[in-house]
Amino acid sequence: MVQLLNERSNSEDRLRRRAESRRQEILRAAGRVFRRRGFDAAGMREIAEEADLSPGNLYHYFSGKHEILYYCQDRALDTLLAALDDACSGTAAHRLTAVLTAHIRCILDDMEGAAAHLVVDALPPDLRRPIVAKRDRYETGVRKLVEEGEQSGEFNVDEPGIITRAILGSMNWTAQWFDPEGRQAPEEVADIIAAYLVHGLKGEPKR
């Protein structure tokens, strides 16, 4: 009996892992479609074709493109919040550089950072609320790093809130112009932009 239960449990685990792997493949396919077509123009049939599924099979995993959009954004924000948690040692400049680098890598990922990451308003209210709450938590965390750098003298900024939103806006826009077929890999682009943004915070000494 114990052996039978263990076999059943192992079989269920394999099925769950297989289903989760398929969901990730669908999210990546949807991310490519959202990036290529934009969320409004993208359709479930096109997403199904990109994921090599029939539309009927796609609906087995997701009820519609709004649910797919929600999962893309939710996963992206979980990645960004994890990067904040990981940046727990070193100078403010060092920690902020690590967070910004992780942010841009996420933005340029097919699934996590598709252009869908930018269209929160496309979600219905019940799905939008948790996403906005996570987004606000992340923005607050980045602003605290900027404030810490200002207080320690590493950064020369007068309005950390405004500067933080300017940084986030410039990074998010990367998804609009980055060419996956270009000569520079996402990781290289992330390093360049993060270093540039943090260097800009140091600026000239205040008078």
N, C-alpha and C positions, 0 to 999 in steps of 0.2 A: 504493500500500500504506500509506504513512504517513497519507494522508488518511483511508483507511478505518479505520485504528487510532484516529485522533483522533476520528472520528465515533462509533466504538464506545465510546470512553472518555467522550465527552460524553454519550452516551445513558445509559451506566451511572451517571454522576454525577447526571443528572436523575432517574433511577429511585430512586437512594439518597436524594436530597433529598426526593422525593415521599413515599417510605416513611417517612422521618424526620418529615416534617411530619404524616403521618397518625398516627404513633405519639404525637406531641405532642398532637394532637387527642384521641386516645383517653385519654391520661393526664389531660387536663383534664376530660374527661367522667367518668372514674373518680373524680377528685377531687371533683366535684360530687356524685356518688352516695355516696361515702364520707362526705362532710360531711353529707349529707341523711339517710342511712340508718344510718351507722356501718359499720365494716368487716365485722363478723360478719354483719350482715343483708344486706349488698350481695351481689348475684349477677352472674355474667358476663352473663347475659341482660339484666339491667337496665342494665349498663354498655354493652352492645352497642346497646341501644335509645337510650341517652343520646348515644352517638357516631354514631347513624344508620348502624349496621352490622348485618349478620346475625351471630348467634353464631358461625357457621362462619368468617366473615371476621375476627372478633375474635381467634379462636384462631390465625389466621395471623400475628398480630403478637405476641401474648402467650399463654403456656401456661396461665395461670390468674391469679386475682386476687392471689395471693401475689407473683407476678412483677411485676404492676402496682404493688402496694404497695411493693415493693423499689425500683422505678424512681422512684416518687414521692418516697420518702425519700432515695434516693441523690442525686437532682437537687436536692432542698432543701438537703441538707448541702453539696453542691458550691457552691451559691449562698452559703451562710453562711460557708464557708471562704474563698471569694473575697472576701467583704466584710471578713473579718479581714485578708487580704493587702493589700487596698486601703487599710486604715486604718493607714498607715505614717508619717504626719506629723501634727504638732500636739500639743496637750496630751493627757493621758490621757482627760480628760473629753470633749474634742472627738472623739477616736478612738472612745471607747466609745459616744458618742451616735450616731455614724455606723453602728457595728456593730449596735446595738440597733434603730435605725430600719430597717436592711436586714433584720434578723431578723423584725420584725413584718410588714413588707411581704411577705416570703416566706411567713410563716405564713398571711397572708390571701389569698394567691394561690390560684386555683381548683385548680391542679395541684400546685404545689410545697409548699403549706402546708395542704392539706386535713387534716381531722382524722386522716387516715391517718398523718401525720407523728408522731403521738403513740403509735401502737400498735406499737412495735418488737417487743414480745413475741409478736405474731401471726405473725411470720415464722418459718420453719423455721430451725434452727441455722446451716445453710450460708449462708443469706442474711442472717441476723441479725448474724453476726460482723463482716463488713465495715462494716455500718451502725453498729454500736456503736463500732467503732474510729474511724470518722469523727466520730461524735458526741462521743467522748471528746477527740479532737483539738480540736474546736471549743470544748468546755467549758474545756479547758486554756487556749486562747487568750484567751477572755473573762476567765478568772480572772487571767491575767497582766496584762491591762489594769486590772482592779480593783486588783491588787497594786501596779502602777506608780503609780496614782493615790494609793494609801495612802502609798507611800514618798515621793512628791513633796509630800505634804501637801494634795493636791486633795480627797481623800476621807478621811472619818473612819470607818473600818471596823476591827473587831477580828478578824473571821473571814472573810477573802476567799472561802474555799471555800464556806462556808454562804451568804454573801450572793450569790455567783455563781449557785448553784443556785436560790435564791429568785427571782432576776431571771429566769432562764431559764424556771422554772416558771410565773411570772406571765405572761410573754410567750406561751408556748405555749398557755396557757388562753384566750388571745384568740380562737383559732379556734372555741372552743365558744360564745362569746356574741356575736361580731360578726355584724351583720345586713347582708349585701351590699345590701339594699334600703333601708338606713337613710340618714339625712341626711348622714352624714360618709363621705367616701371613705377607702379603706384607707390612702392616703398621709397623710391628715390624722390619722387615728387613730394611725398609726405615729409621727408627729412628736410628738404629745401624750404618748403613753406613754413614748417614749424620753427626752424631756426631763424628765418626772416622775421616772423611775427614776434618772437620773443626778443630778438635783437632790437626791434622797433620800440619795444616797451622801455628799454633802457634809456634811449633818447639822450638829450642834452641835460646837464644839471639844471635844476630849477633855480630861478633868480629871485 
